[in-house]
Amino acid sequence: MIGLARRELDRWLFDEYSVGPRSLGLFRILFAAYLFGAQAPPLLAHLARYPDVFFDPPLGFMQLFGGLPPAGFFWALYGCGLLANAALLLGWRTAWASVACTALMLLAFGFSYSFGKIDHNVPIVILPLAMAWSGWGSAFSLDALRRRTFAGPVLPSAGNPSLAILALLVGFMMWTAAVPKLVGGWLHPEFSAVRGYLIANVHGSGQQQLLAHAATAFNSHVFWELADWYTVLLEFAFLPAVLRLRTFRWCLAGACLFHLGILLILNIPSAGFVLVYAAFFNWEALAERFGSRSDVLAEKSAAAPGLLVPVVAVLGGLLGWGLARGWDVVGVALGCQGSLLGALVIEVAAVLSVAAWLLRGAGTDVQRAAASRRLRSSR
Amino acid sequence: MSEPYPALLLPGFGRVLKAGDDSVFLRPEISAHFADGARVGLSADRLVGHPAPPPPEHVVRNMFYPGGVRRYHASGTDRGQSSVYDSLKRLQLWLSDTFVFRRRQARGDLTEDPELRRWLRDRLVALRPGSPVTAFEVEWLECRVTLGRSDPARCSPRERFRMDLRTP
């Protein structure tokens, strides 16, 4: 019995979530590009101008700081963050770049969240650490090229528990969100929790953008009740769904729609979440097209990674800054917060990608991956 | 409510409402008083002077609600909760009290903090050049909106934070 459980656990940890290295490599590039675009970690030099009494860290390691450091510290933190993102994008010493990304984001966001509000972007922060030894640097990367040239060790392309552990973390997070809703009465047919939050948001916090204001006038009790049930059931479904990649993907697909809904009516952006979800889908088809061009680029640039990483860091920093300003300008023209528009583009793209995945026959890639595993093992 | 950082937790959004119930929330009215008797209102964005992060309205909420805005959320708005949920929130508040608020208490009276007084004067003087700032005030209104009705929010004063800035 114990042997069977152990075999099943091994199968789940090492086989269920195995995704090809090219798919992971492409996802790594997408994720690092997102970090640049989202300015994560952010530049927080302005915090040094605030009085120390504003610094009110929550329970956790930020309590170790006695006050706000000088502006130079925040510039250094930002610079190191850009370098780590660039190394991750290029796949240069990927494992250590991944660890650095998580550590630097944790610290920078820690300062930002010591002023009274914690944004729940932990999935974005922990993802690089969870993926550090997943082999996401073993394709489309300078590391891959170095190994080819110097015949160094090759990371395993399959049989890695990173994605399974990440799935478990996401499932647990969703569960922590579902339990208070259940005991708070969200499933009671007379209550309209989503609607209550919408009204408090529109009138209390002034979040009236996108569809928020229009939604306050929508009086269908059935619709709001369905929104409550959809939220609670989806959040609860994540944890058991972790057992099978295919069912987990269905939850992720449902969550993309859920995140777009809360962006439109509650003005809460969750673009980072949908980026994390992208790790669980198969990017192999796209990797095929991307492959040859990226190899040529990598070979041309592999000679000087020490120069390339800072150059990409500066370009990435400028790109992030330019994107934020660009969204602000568009936002002013459309009467909407720029950051919400940026998130809207990503979340709509996620929903469209999910629709394409469903049309292509959801889950066929899982079956293909299982077939290829069987083929490998028979050889 | 205070929560640990970092934590693998997502917000619960536990409060629920039924048709006819009031959604209750706080709204700050920030103002500066000047020697010539003028009172100038300003937004959280204008006061803090830099967009998010952190969001200016949260800086104001965290700093200028008497006793800390987390206490308001723990005691005032969560009516009609299940006792289990209420107990969880109180436990969280107790943890915060034990580990976090002690730090704030050690700083003493916020209104006497010289760095904060200097910062406020610098921020407010631009609102009315030539007239010295005499006081900074945040009036906290508790507002209600009834679910299922289109009436505007009904607000009444709940707390007031005031700093006399006449002396350095």
Interface residues (C-beta under 8 A of the other chain):
Chain A: P42 L44 H46 R49 Y50 P51 D52 V53 F54 D56 P57 P58 L59 G60 F61 M62 Q63 L106 G110 S112 Y113 F115 G116 K117 I118 D119 H120 V122 V125 I126 L169 F172 M173 M174 T176 A177 V179 P180 K181 V183 G184 G185 W186 H188 E190 F191 S192 A193 R195 G196 Y197 I199 A200 H203 G204 S205 A217 N219 H221
Chain B: S2 E3 P4 Y5 P6 A7 L8 L9 L10 P11 G12 F13 G14 R15 V16 L17 K18 A19 D21 S23 V24 F25 L26 R27 H50 P53 P54 P55 E57 H58 V59 R61 N62 M63 V69 G80 Q81 S82 V84 Y85 L88 L95 S96 F99 V100 R103 R104 R107 L110 D113 E115 L116 R118 W119 C143 V145 L147 G148 S150 A153
